Amino acid sequence: MELEKIKQCKNEVQKIYEQFDASHDWQHIERVMKNAKTILEQEAADAFIIELAVLLHDVSDAKYKKPGEDLEQEILDRLKLSTLQRQQIQDVIASVSFKGGNGKRAESIEAKIVQDADRLDAIGAIGIARAFAYGGAKGRKLYDWNEKARTEMTEQEYRQAQTSSVTHFYEKLLLLKDQMTTETGKQMAEERHEYMLSFLKQLQTETDGNK
């Protein structure tokens, strides 16, 4: 029964993600799922809740949601889960989003795993690729070395600012390593974080004219 519900959910969400830009497409979901399963090998948690939460966590993302649309709730209705399962999944999803540093704290082990899995996909080589894919989709500049990164902002300010893609590293991506909550997540984040620092250093060198 659980496998059938996961399959049903996957079939519904894949069509949705294929309409998003490359930063939040179906491949993003596949990578987050792999990250979550890697972390799950070291943690005692409900794999069913984790898998459904990963599949659903971006379908109603504020960046893509149309007015009056709530795809997450509609799909959950069709899955006919128990009240407890539904609440657990919604709690996990609510804790995934960064929201400019205003995101909900991950309380359950399932929420911690999914949050770490999603944030791992926002850093390292893939994080760099996704940052520029999203920036390109939004018509943002690649970099602006004179732009000051904001250290405190509301969710609305975070969503609305048209800062360059590189500034996004300083406002979010470089902060994620220290926000990992599982031991596996922390270990996986280390190398990815260092790679981003190396990339930014090289980018600065090249844009300075190889000085």
Disulfide bonds with the S-S distance in Angstrom:
none
